[in-house]
Amino acid sequence: MNDKTVRDAFMEVVVNQLETGDPPETKATLDRLMADGNSRGEAMQLIAAVARNEMQAMMSESRPFDNARYAKLLARLPKLD
């Protein structure tokens, strides 16, 4: 799987989260980032990076999705460390 395919897959995750409103922190983060001057695309890319981070942690730690951790990472955006 190439990097563009992976990026597209995580962008789709963000789109699905926004459409379903689950978790609600995704929409709140999108709105906050856009209010801070990021374009919708930039904001979605930042959120997708957090989704990718959480997915990697799930796989490496063999654990389920951690909504609290995900929300905490979203709250730190645009910082990505």
Secondary structure in CASP SS format (residue, H / E / C, confidence):
PFRMAT SS
TARGET T0000
AUTHOR 0000-0000-0000
METHOD secondary structure of the structure
MODEL  1
M C 1.00
N C 1.00
D H 1.00
K H 1.00
T H 1.00
V H 1.00
R H 1.00
D H 1.00
A H 1.00
F H 1.00
M H 1.00
E H 1.00
V H 1.00
V H 1.00
V H 1.00
N H 1.00
Q H 1.00
L H 1.00
E H 1.00
T H 1.00
G C 1.00
D C 1.00
P C 1.00
P H 1.00
E H 1.00
T H 1.00
K H 1.00
A H 1.00
T H 1.00
L H 1.00
D H 1.00
R H 1.00
L H 1.00
M H 1.00
A H 1.00
D C 1.00
G C 1.00
N C 1.00
S C 1.00
R H 1.00
G H 1.00
E H 1.00
A H 1.00
M H 1.00
Q H 1.00
L H 1.00
I H 1.00
A H 1.00
A H 1.00
V H 1.00
A H 1.00
R H 1.00
N H 1.00
E H 1.00
M H 1.00
Q H 1.00
A H 1.00
M H 1.00
M H 1.00
S H 1.00
E H 1.00
S C 1.00
R C 1.00
P C 1.00
F C 1.00
D C 1.00
N H 1.00
A H 1.00
R H 1.00
Y H 1.00
A H 1.00
K H 1.00
L H 1.00
L H 1.00
A H 1.00
R H 1.00
L C 1.00
P C 1.00
K C 1.00
L C 1.00
D C 1.00
END
